[in-house]
Amino acid sequence: MPQQKDIVKIAIQMPGAYPQLIQLDQKKPLTAVIKEVCDKWNLPGPDNYALQYADGIQTYITESGRCAEDLYKGIQSSDSGVRCDSLKLLADVSTDITFAQEFISRDGHSLLVKIVEDAHEAPLIMTHTLSAFMELMDHGIVSWENLSSVFIKKIASFVNAKVLDTSIQQVSLAILESMVLSSSSLFNEVKQEITLERLISHLQVTNQQLQTKAMALLMAMLLAGGEADRQVRGGEVFNIIHSSSSVGDEMAHYLYVLQTVRLNHLEARMRTPLDSYNQEQRDMLHGLRQAAFEMESESGLSNERRRSLCAKEFKKLGFSNNSNPGLDLSRCPPGLLALDTMAYFASRYPDAYSRFVLENSSREDKHECPFARSSIQLTLILCEILRIGEPPSETGSDYHPIFFAQDRLLEELFCICIQLLNKTWKEMRATQEDFDKVAHRLHHL
């Protein structure tokens, strides 16, 4: 006798028949349960029937029913109306993995692939086809690697088309995203077919759903690619933030990821110390000195006199190791990123840079604000605030709109903050011993 806990009462209904209230033995094979139900209704061929939930998500409890076979035949009908209805229903029921297994066992997914490759159907039928295909593939029963180049090119052509039903493009973008996420080989195939410029164009439309799908594919390609594939300018996606009154949760996450990916492009410089033998880095370092002070001709100076002059000027710039300023940039982080921010300030805002350096050079030693030391510490603080080097969170959505209006956000923030630091220094009448206090105050402004 079955145990009482294994027995549940359920109601079963069928169009045109009186509902049944049965005691279901959960230990009994489902095929036997279906046979008993069919016997009470005098229905022949119980193998052709399936149990389906009537409430909530109406998924099938078994796939040994006739639904998969009916839809398999329906999508091959010569009647376009039958094909359309069958494909629409297929897209709905394919969310159930048990149904999906049964349909795929009939090689039904290959029929969908052929419909796409032939591309003869009307837009609505094609939309249902792509939606059904996506739902089936999401279960992982069939490998994305099995798809042909012809299919991939056709899906890409839908995305690249300048005039096409947006519903088709939305599903096509989702399919390409799944391909990119599934393997590096498929990423490379998709990369050959979809250009960054085309994806960016989809971000400039007013259709938020299309924008979101395009951004999802863009993020997948950026994360799958190398550094060369991650060059997306902030202004190129600025329209997303201002094209509507609000940004949805999914888009907010993608903007957060894009922000993180772009900031993490700076990680390599942040973790690289200055190399004293690198001529480019040495030129950048000496460029700071040359931009701050009127340069006299050094050609007639002895080596000892030249070194003495350089050391004196590097000291005025606020380097701790004035005879070998490269040592100040050996700490990682911020590494070379500190040199980059200082060089950017000096070249982008030369008047403000010269004023900062010369103003502090003329103060009493105990009250001067050391530019180099301040810049290195400030760059480190900005790296921490912007979380450079941290991988994006799967649930993060905290993005800064200003980031997408500015392609050199870190450098521009530095230029603002270094002048604010100097102002704070003067207001506090700080000395070298107060450096940490000033930095701490700036961190919390």
LUMMILO-996130 format. One record per residue (C-alpha): residue number from 1; residue in three letters; chain; x, y, z. Coordinates in steps of 0.2 Angstrom, whole numbers, plus 2048, in hexadecimal, padded with zeros to 3 digits. Layout:
<marmis>
{marmi NUM,Ala,A,{X,Y,Z}} ...
</marmis>
This chain:
<marmis>
{marmi 1,Met,A,{800,800,800}} {marmi 2,Pro,A,{807,811,7FC}} {marmi 3,Gln,A,{80A,81D,80A}} {marmi 4,Gln,A,{7FE,82B,80E}} {marmi 5,Lys,A,{80B,838,80B}} {marmi 6,Asp,A,{80D,832,7F9}} {marmi 7,Ile,A,{7FB,834,7F5}} {marmi 8,Val,A,{7F4,846,7F0}} {marmi 9,Lys,A,{7E3,84B,7E9}} {marmi 10,Ile,A,{7E3,854,7D8}} {marmi 11,Ala,A,{7D6,85A,7CC}} {marmi 12,Ile,A,{7D8,856,7BA}} {marmi 13,Gln,A,{7CE,85E,7AC}} {marmi 14,Met,A,{7CC,85D,799}} {marmi 15,Pro,A,{7C2,867,78D}} {marmi 16,Gly,A,{7B1,85E,78A}} {marmi 17,Ala,A,{7B2,852,799}} {marmi 18,Tyr,A,{7AE,852,7AB}} {marmi 19,Pro,A,{7BC,856,7B7}} {marmi 20,Gln,A,{7C4,848,7C1}} {marmi 21,Leu,A,{7CA,849,7D3}} {marmi 22,Ile,A,{7D7,83B,7D5}} {marmi 23,Gln,A,{7E2,835,7E3}} {marmi 24,Leu,A,{7F3,836,7DB}} {marmi 25,Asp,A,{800,82A,7E1}} {marmi 26,Gln,A,{810,834,7DE}} {marmi 27,Lys,A,{81A,824,7DE}} {marmi 28,Lys,A,{811,81D,7CF}} {marmi 29,Pro,A,{818,81F,7BE}} {marmi 30,Leu,A,{810,82E,7B5}} {marmi 31,Thr,A,{80C,823,7A6}} {marmi 32,Ala,A,{801,818,7B1}} {marmi 33,Val,A,{7F8,827,7B9}} {marmi 34,Ile,A,{7F4,82E,7A7}} {marmi 35,Lys,A,{7ED,81D,7A2}} {marmi 36,Glu,A,{7E1,81D,7B1}} {marmi 37,Val,A,{7DB,82E,7AD}} {marmi 38,Cys,A,{7D9,829,79A}} {marmi 39,Asp,A,{7CF,819,79F}} {marmi 40,Lys,A,{7C3,823,7AA}} {marmi 41,Trp,A,{7BF,82F,79B}} {marmi 42,Asn,A,{7C0,820,78F}} {marmi 43,Leu,A,{7CE,828,785}} {marmi 44,Pro,A,{7D8,81C,77A}} {marmi 45,Gly,A,{7EB,81E,778}} {marmi 46,Pro,A,{7F1,825,789}} {marmi 47,Asp,A,{802,827,781}} {marmi 48,Asn,A,{7FB,835,777}} {marmi 49,Tyr,A,{7F6,840,787}} {marmi 50,Ala,A,{800,84A,793}} {marmi 51,Leu,A,{7FC,852,7A4}} {marmi 52,Gln,A,{7FE,865,7A4}} {marmi 53,Tyr,A,{7FD,872,7B3}} {marmi 54,Ala,A,{7ED,87C,7B1}} {marmi 55,Asp,A,{7F3,88A,7BD}} {marmi 56,Gly,A,{802,895,7BC}} {marmi 57,Ile,A,{80F,890,7AF}} {marmi 58,Gln,A,{806,883,7A5}} {marmi 59,Thr,A,{814,877,7A3}} {marmi 60,Tyr,A,{813,865,79E}} {marmi 61,Ile,A,{815,858,7AB}} {marmi 62,Thr,A,{81A,84B,79E}} {marmi 63,Glu,A,{81F,84C,78C}} {marmi 64,Ser,A,{818,83B,786}} {marmi 65,Gly,A,{809,845,780}} {marmi 66,Arg,A,{803,84B,76F}} {marmi 67,Cys,A,{808,85D,771}} {marmi 68,Ala,A,{819,85C,76B}} {marmi 69,Glu,A,{814,851,75C}} {marmi 70,Asp,A,{806,85D,758}} {marmi 71,Leu,A,{811,86C,758}} {marmi 72,Tyr,A,{81E,863,74E}} {marmi 73,Lys,A,{812,860,741}} {marmi 74,Gly,A,{80A,871,743}} {marmi 75,Ile,A,{819,87B,73F}} {marmi 76,Gln,A,{81B,871,72F}} {marmi 77,Ser,A,{809,875,729}} {marmi 78,Ser,A,{806,87C,718}} {marmi 79,Asp,A,{7FA,888,720}} {marmi 80,Ser,A,{803,898,726}} {marmi 81,Gly,A,{7F6,89B,734}} {marmi 82,Val,A,{7F9,88A,73B}} {marmi 83,Arg,A,{80C,88C,73A}} {marmi 84,Cys,A,{80A,89D,743}} {marmi 85,Asp,A,{7FF,896,751}} {marmi 86,Ser,A,{80A,887,753}} {marmi 87,Leu,A,{81A,891,755}} {marmi 88,Lys,A,{812,89D,761}} {marmi 89,Leu,A,{80C,88F,76C}} {marmi 90,Leu,A,{81D,886,76A}} {marmi 91,Ala,A,{825,896,771}} {marmi 92,Asp,A,{81A,896,780}} {marmi 93,Val,A,{81B,883,784}} {marmi 94,Ser,A,{82E,882,781}} {marmi 95,Thr,A,{832,88A,791}} {marmi 96,Asp,A,{82E,878,799}} {marmi 97,Ile,A,{83D,86E,798}} {marmi 98,Thr,A,{834,85D,797}} {marmi 99,Phe,A,{82A,863,788}} {marmi 100,Ala,A,{83A,86A,781}} {marmi 101,Gln,A,{843,859,782}} {marmi 102,Glu,A,{834,851,779}} {marmi 103,Phe,A,{834,85E,76B}} {marmi 104,Ile,A,{847,85D,769}} {marmi 105,Ser,A,{846,84A,769}} {marmi 106,Arg,A,{83C,84C,759}} {marmi 107,Asp,A,{849,857,752}} {marmi 108,Gly,A,{83D,865,753}} {marmi 109,His,A,{84A,872,756}} {marmi 110,Ser,A,{852,86E,745}} {marmi 111,Leu,A,{842,873,73D}} {marmi 112,Leu,A,{843,884,745}} {marmi 113,Val,A,{855,886,73F}} {marmi 114,Lys,A,{84F,882,72D}} {marmi 115,Ile,A,{841,88F,72E}} {marmi 116,Val,A,{84E,89C,734}} {marmi 117,Glu,A,{85B,897,726}} {marmi 118,Asp,A,{84E,898,719}} {marmi 119,Ala,A,{847,8A8,71F}} {marmi 120,His,A,{837,8A7,714}} {marmi 121,Glu,A,{82A,8AA,722}} {marmi 122,Ala,A,{821,8BA,727}} {marmi 123,Pro,A,{828,8C4,735}} {marmi 124,Leu,A,{81C,8BE,742}} {marmi 125,Ile,A,{81F,8AC,73E}} {marmi 126,Met,A,{832,8AF,73F}} {marmi 127,Thr,A,{830,8B8,750}} {marmi 128,His,A,{827,8A8,757}} {marmi 129,Thr,A,{834,89D,74F}} {marmi 130,Leu,A,{843,8A6,757}} {marmi 131,Ser,A,{83A,8A7,768}} {marmi 132,Ala,A,{836,895,768}} {marmi 133,Phe,A,{848,891,763}} {marmi 134,Met,A,{84F,89C,770}} {marmi 135,Glu,A,{844,893,77E}} {marmi 136,Leu,A,{849,882,778}} {marmi 137,Met,A,{85C,886,778}} {marmi 138,Asp,A,{85B,88E,789}} {marmi 139,His,A,{859,87D,791}} {marmi 140,Gly,A,{86A,877,78B}} {marmi 141,Ile,A,{864,867,783}} {marmi 142,Val,A,{86C,86C,772}} {marmi 143,Ser,A,{87D,874,771}} {marmi 144,Trp,A,{87F,885,769}} {marmi 145,Glu,A,{88E,87E,761}} {marmi 146,Asn,A,{883,873,756}} {marmi 147,Leu,A,{87D,882,74D}} {marmi 148,Ser,A,{882,885,73B}} {marmi 149,Ser,A,{88B,895,734}} {marmi 150,Val,A,{87C,897,729}} {marmi 151,Phe,A,{871,899,738}} {marmi 152,Ile,A,{87D,8A4,741}} {marmi 153,Lys,A,{87F,8B0,732}} {marmi 154,Lys,A,{86C,8B0,72F}} {marmi 155,Ile,A,{869,8B5,742}} {marmi 156,Ala,A,{876,8C2,740}} {marmi 157,Ser,A,{86E,8C9,730}} {marmi 158,Phe,A,{85E,8CC,73A}} {marmi 159,Val,A,{868,8D7,746}} {marmi 160,Asn,A,{872,8E0,739}} {marmi 161,Ala,A,{862,8E4,72E}} {marmi 162,Lys,A,{85E,8F6,72F}} {marmi 163,Val,A,{84C,8F4,72C}} {marmi 164,Leu,A,{844,8E4,734}} {marmi 165,Asp,A,{837,8E0,741}} {marmi 166,Thr,A,{83E,8E5,752}} {marmi 167,Ser,A,{837,8D5,75A}} {marmi 168,Ile,A,{841,8CA,74E}} {marmi 169,Gln,A,{851,8D5,752}} {marmi 170,Gln,A,{84E,8D3,765}} {marmi 171,Val,A,{84D,8C0,765}} {marmi 172,Ser,A,{85C,8C0,759}} {marmi 173,Leu,A,{866,8CA,764}} {marmi 174,Ala,A,{862,8BF,773}} {marmi 175,Ile,A,{867,8AF,769}} {marmi 176,Leu,A,{878,8B7,764}} {marmi 177,Glu,A,{87B,8BB,776}} {marmi 178,Ser,A,{878,8A9,77B}} {marmi 179,Met,A,{884,8A4,76D}} {marmi 180,Val,A,{892,8B0,773}} {marmi 181,Leu,A,{890,8AA,786}} {marmi 182,Ser,A,{890,898,781}} {marmi 183,Ser,A,{8A2,896,779}} {marmi 184,Ser,A,{8B0,8A0,773}} {marmi 185,Ser,A,{8AF,899,761}} {marmi 186,Leu,A,{89D,89F,75F}} {marmi 187,Phe,A,{8A2,8B0,766}} {marmi 188,Asn,A,{8AF,8B1,758}} {marmi 189,Glu,A,{8A2,8AD,74B}} {marmi 190,Val,A,{896,8B9,752}} {marmi 191,Lys,A,{8A3,8C6,753}} {marmi 192,Gln,A,{8A7,8C4,740}} {marmi 193,Glu,A,{894,8C7,73C}} {marmi 194,Ile,A,{88F,8D5,749}} {marmi 195,Thr,A,{899,8E5,749}} {marmi 196,Leu,A,{89A,8F0,759}} {marmi 197,Glu,A,{893,8FF,74E}} {marmi 198,Arg,A,{883,8F5,74A}} {marmi 199,Leu,A,{880,8F1,75C}} {marmi 200,Ile,A,{883,903,761}} {marmi 201,Ser,A,{876,908,754}} {marmi 202,His,A,{869,8FD,75D}} {marmi 203,Leu,A,{86D,906,76D}} {marmi 204,Gln,A,{868,917,765}} {marmi 205,Val,A,{856,912,762}} {marmi 206,Thr,A,{847,916,76E}} {marmi 207,Asn,A,{841,904,76F}} {marmi 208,Gln,A,{847,8FF,781}} {marmi 209,Gln,A,{845,8EC,77E}} {marmi 210,Leu,A,{850,8ED,76F}} {marmi 211,Gln,A,{85D,8F8,778}} {marmi 212,Thr,A,{85D,8EB,786}} {marmi 213,Lys,A,{860,8DC,77B}} {marmi 214,Ala,A,{86E,8E6,771}} {marmi 215,Met,A,{876,8EB,781}} {marmi 216,Ala,A,{875,8D9,787}} {marmi 217,Leu,A,{87E,8D2,778}} {marmi 218,Leu,A,{88B,8E1,779}} {marmi 219,Met,A,{88F,8DC,78B}} {marmi 220,Ala,A,{891,8CA,786}} {marmi 221,Met,A,{89D,8CE,778}} {marmi 222,Leu,A,{8A7,8DA,783}} {marmi 223,Leu,A,{8A9,8CE,791}} {marmi 224,Ala,A,{8AD,8BF,785}} {marmi 225,Gly,A,{8BA,8CA,77B}} {marmi 226,Gly,A,{8CB,8D0,77F}} {marmi 227,Glu,A,{8D1,8E2,783}} {marmi 228,Ala,A,{8D0,8E6,771}} {marmi 229,Asp,A,{8BD,8E2,770}} {marmi 230,Arg,A,{8B9,8ED,780}} {marmi 231,Gln,A,{8BB,8FE,778}} {marmi 232,Val,A,{8AA,906,77A}} {marmi 233,Arg,A,{8A8,918,77C}} {marmi 234,Gly,A,{89D,91F,789}} {marmi 235,Gly,A,{894,92B,77E}} {marmi 236,Glu,A,{88F,91D,772}} {marmi 237,Val,A,{883,916,780}} {marmi 238,Phe,A,{87F,927,787}} {marmi 239,Asn,A,{86E,928,77E}} {marmi 240,Ile,A,{868,919,788}} {marmi 241,Ile,A,{867,922,798}} {marmi 242,His,A,{85F,932,790}} {marmi 243,Ser,A,{853,929,783}} {marmi 244,Ser,A,{846,925,790}} {marmi 245,Ser,A,{840,92B,7A1}} {marmi 246,Ser,A,{846,91C,7AA}} {marmi 247,Val,A,{853,90E,7A7}} {marmi 248,Gly,A,{84C,8FC,7AB}} {marmi 249,Asp,A,{855,8F0,7B7}} {marmi 250,Glu,A,{85C,8E5,7AA}} {marmi 251,Met,A,{863,8F4,7A0}} {marmi 252,Ala,A,{86A,8FC,7B0}} {marmi 253,His,A,{874,8EC,7B3}} {marmi 254,Tyr,A,{87B,8EC,7A2}} {marmi 255,Leu,A,{880,8FE,7A4}} {marmi 256,Tyr,A,{888,8FA,7B4}} {marmi 257,Val,A,{892,8EB,7AC}} {marmi 258,Leu,A,{897,8F7,79E}} {marmi 259,Gln,A,{89D,903,7AA}} {marmi 260,Thr,A,{8A7,8F6,7B3}} {marmi 261,Val,A,{8AF,8EF,7A4}} {marmi 262,Arg,A,{8B5,8FF,79E}} {marmi 263,Leu,A,{8BC,904,7AE}} {marmi 264,Asn,A,{8C5,8F3,7B0}} {marmi 265,His,A,{8CD,8F8,7A0}} {marmi 266,Leu,A,{8D8,903,7AB}} {marmi 267,Glu,A,{8DD,8F4,7B6}} {marmi 268,Ala,A,{8ED,8EF,7AD}} {marmi 269,Arg,A,{8F4,901,7AF}} {marmi 270,Met,A,{8EE,901,7C1}} {marmi 271,Arg,A,{8F8,8F1,7C5}} {marmi 272,Thr,A,{908,8F6,7BB}} {marmi 273,Pro,A,{916,8FF,7C4}} {marmi 274,Leu,A,{920,90C,7BA}} {marmi 275,Asp,A,{92F,904,7B1}} {marmi 276,Ser,A,{93E,910,7B2}} {marmi 277,Tyr,A,{945,908,7A2}} {marmi 278,Asn,A,{935,90C,798}} {marmi 279,Gln,A,{938,91B,78D}} {marmi 280,Glu,A,{926,920,78B}} {marmi 281,Gln,A,{922,91F,79E}} {marmi 282,Arg,A,{932,929,7A1}} {marmi 283,Asp,A,{92D,936,794}} {marmi 284,Met,A,{91C,938,79D}} {marmi 285,Leu,A,{924,93A,7AE}} {marmi 286,His,A,{930,948,7A7}} {marmi 287,Gly,A,{921,94F,79E}} {marmi 288,Leu,A,{919,954,7AF}} {marmi 289,Arg,A,{929,95D,7B3}} {marmi 290,Gln,A,{92A,966,7A3}} {marmi 291,Ala,A,{918,96B,7A3}} {marmi 292,Ala,A,{919,973,7B4}} {marmi 293,Phe,A,{929,97D,7B3}} {marmi 294,Glu,A,{931,988,7A6}} {marmi 295,Met,A,{93E,97E,79E}} {marmi 296,Glu,A,{950,985,79C}} {marmi 297,Ser,A,{95B,97D,790}} {marmi 298,Glu,A,{963,96E,798}} {marmi 299,Ser,A,{96F,96A,789}} {marmi 300,Gly,A,{97D,974,791}} {marmi 301,Leu,A,{97B,96C,7A3}} {marmi 302,Ser,A,{986,95F,7AA}} {marmi 303,Asn,A,{97E,94E,7AE}} {marmi 304,Glu,A,{97F,952,7C0}} {marmi 305,Arg,A,{978,963,7BF}} {marmi 306,Arg,A,{969,95C,7B4}} {marmi 307,Arg,A,{965,94F,7C1}} {marmi 308,Ser,A,{966,95C,7CF}} {marmi 309,Leu,A,{95A,967,7C5}} {marmi 310,Cys,A,{94E,959,7C1}} {marmi 311,Ala,A,{94E,953,7D3}} {marmi 312,Lys,A,{94A,964,7D9}} {marmi 313,Glu,A,{93B,966,7CD}} {marmi 314,Phe,A,{935,955,7D1}} {marmi 315,Lys,A,{935,959,7E4}} {marmi 316,Lys,A,{92B,969,7E0}} {marmi 317,Leu,A,{91E,95D,7D7}} {marmi 318,Gly,A,{91C,954,7E7}} {marmi 319,Phe,A,{925,944,7E3}} {marmi 320,Ser,A,{92C,93C,7F3}} {marmi 321,Asn,A,{93B,934,7E9}} {marmi 322,Asn,A,{940,943,7E0}} {marmi 323,Ser,A,{950,93C,7DA}} {marmi 324,Asn,A,{947,92D,7D3}} {marmi 325,Pro,A,{935,931,7D2}} {marmi 326,Gly,A,{930,921,7C9}} {marmi 327,Leu,A,{931,919,7DA}} {marmi 328,Asp,A,{922,923,7E0}} {marmi 329,Leu,A,{918,91A,7D2}} {marmi 330,Ser,A,{91E,908,7D6}} {marmi 331,Arg,A,{90F,905,7E2}} {marmi 332,Cys,A,{901,8FB,7DA}} {marmi 333,Pro,A,{8F3,901,7DB}} {marmi 334,Pro,A,{8F3,90E,7D4}} {marmi 335,Gly,A,{903,90B,7CA}} {marmi 336,Leu,A,{904,913,7B9}} {marmi 337,Leu,A,{8F2,919,7BA}} {marmi 338,Ala,A,{8F8,927,7C6}} {marmi 339,Leu,A,{904,92C,7B8}} {marmi 340,Asp,A,{8F6,92C,7AC}} {marmi 341,Thr,A,{8EB,937,7B6}} {marmi 342,Met,A,{8F9,944,7BA}} {marmi 343,Ala,A,{8FE,944,7A7}} {marmi 344,Tyr,A,{8EC,947,7A2}} {marmi 345,Phe,A,{8E9,955,7AE}} {marmi 346,Ala,A,{8F9,95D,7A8}} {marmi 347,Ser,A,{8F5,95C,796}} {marmi 348,Arg,A,{8E2,95F,797}} {marmi 349,Tyr,A,{8E2,96D,7A4}} {marmi 350,Pro,A,{8F3,974,7A2}} {marmi 351,Asp,A,{8EF,985,7AB}} {marmi 352,Ala,A,{8E7,97C,7BA}} {marmi 353,Tyr,A,{8F6,970,7BB}} {marmi 354,Ser,A,{903,97E,7BB}} {marmi 355,Arg,A,{8F9,988,7C7}} {marmi 356,Phe,A,{8F8,979,7D3}} {marmi 357,Val,A,{90B,976,7D2}} {marmi 358,Leu,A,{911,987,7D3}} {marmi 359,Glu,A,{905,98D,7E0}} {marmi 360,Asn,A,{90B,97F,7EC}} {marmi 361,Ser,A,{91D,982,7E7}} {marmi 362,Ser,A,{91C,993,7EE}} {marmi 363,Arg,A,{915,98E,7FE}} {marmi 364,Glu,A,{91F,98B,80E}} {marmi 365,Asp,A,{925,979,80D}} {marmi 366,Lys,A,{91A,973,81B}} {marmi 367,His,A,{90A,979,813}} {marmi 368,Glu,A,{90D,974,801}} {marmi 369,Cys,A,{901,967,7FA}} {marmi 370,Pro,A,{90C,95A,7F1}} {marmi 371,Phe,A,{905,958,7DF}} {marmi 372,Ala,A,{90C,947,7DC}} {marmi 373,Arg,A,{909,93F,7EC}} {marmi 374,Ser,A,{8F7,946,7EC}} {marmi 375,Ser,A,{8F4,940,7DB}} {marmi 376,Ile,A,{8FA,92E,7DF}} {marmi 377,Gln,A,{8EF,92D,7EE}} {marmi 378,Leu,A,{8E0,935,7E5}} {marmi 379,Thr,A,{8E2,929,7D7}} {marmi 380,Leu,A,{8E2,91A,7E3}} {marmi 381,Ile,A,{8D2,921,7EC}} {marmi 382,Leu,A,{8C9,923,7DB}} {marmi 383,Cys,A,{8CE,911,7D6}} {marmi 384,Glu,A,{8C6,90B,7E7}} {marmi 385,Ile,A,{8B6,915,7E4}} {marmi 386,Leu,A,{8B4,910,7D2}} {marmi 387,Arg,A,{8B9,8FE,7D7}} {marmi 388,Ile,A,{8C5,8FC,7C9}} {marmi 389,Gly,A,{8CB,8EA,7C7}} {marmi 390,Glu,A,{8BB,8E2,7CF}} {marmi 391,Pro,A,{8B1,8D7,7C4}} {marmi 392,Pro,A,{89F,8DC,7C0}} {marmi 393,Ser,A,{892,8D5,7CC}} {marmi 394,Glu,A,{884,8CA,7C5}} {marmi 395,Thr,A,{877,8D5,7CE}} {marmi 396,Gly,A,{87F,8E6,7CD}} {marmi 397,Ser,A,{876,8F5,7C6}} {marmi 398,Asp,A,{87F,904,7CE}} {marmi 399,Tyr,A,{885,90E,7BF}} {marmi 400,His,A,{889,921,7BD}} {marmi 401,Pro,A,{881,92A,7AF}} {marmi 402,Ile,A,{890,936,7AE}} {marmi 403,Phe,A,{89B,928,7AA}} {marmi 404,Phe,A,{892,926,799}} {marmi 405,Ala,A,{894,938,795}} {marmi 406,Gln,A,{8A7,938,797}} {marmi 407,Asp,A,{8B3,92D,78F}} {marmi 408,Arg,A,{8C1,931,79B}} {marmi 409,Leu,A,{8B7,930,7AB}} {marmi 410,Leu,A,{8C6,92B,7B7}} {marmi 411,Glu,A,{8D1,939,7B0}} {marmi 412,Glu,A,{8C3,946,7B1}} {marmi 413,Leu,A,{8BF,942,7C2}} {marmi 414,Phe,A,{8D1,943,7C7}} {marmi 415,Cys,A,{8D3,954,7C0}} {marmi 416,Ile,A,{8C4,95A,7CA}} {marmi 417,Cys,A,{8C9,952,7DA}} {marmi 418,Ile,A,{8DB,957,7DA}} {marmi 419,Gln,A,{8D6,969,7D9}} {marmi 420,Leu,A,{8C9,966,7E7}} {marmi 421,Leu,A,{8D7,95D,7F1}} {marmi 422,Asn,A,{8E2,96D,7EF}} {marmi 423,Lys,A,{8D4,978,7F4}} {marmi 424,Thr,A,{8D0,96D,804}} {marmi 425,Trp,A,{8E3,96D,808}} {marmi 426,Lys,A,{8E3,980,808}} {marmi 427,Glu,A,{8D3,981,812}} {marmi 428,Met,A,{8DA,975,81F}} {marmi 429,Arg,A,{8EB,97E,81F}} {marmi 430,Ala,A,{8F2,96C,81E}} {marmi 431,Thr,A,{904,967,820}} {marmi 432,Gln,A,{90C,957,819}} {marmi 433,Glu,A,{908,94F,82A}} {marmi 434,Asp,A,{8F5,952,826}} {marmi 435,Phe,A,{8F6,94A,815}} {marmi 436,Asp,A,{8EC,93A,81A}} {marmi 437,Lys,A,{8DE,946,823}} {marmi 438,Val,A,{8DC,94F,813}} {marmi 439,Ala,A,{8DB,940,808}} {marmi 440,His,A,{8CE,938,814}} {marmi 441,Arg,A,{8C4,948,814}} {marmi 442,Leu,A,{8C4,948,801}} {marmi 443,His,A,{8BF,935,800}} {marmi 444,His,A,{8AF,93A,80A}} {marmi 445,Leu,A,{8AA,949,800}} 
</marmis>
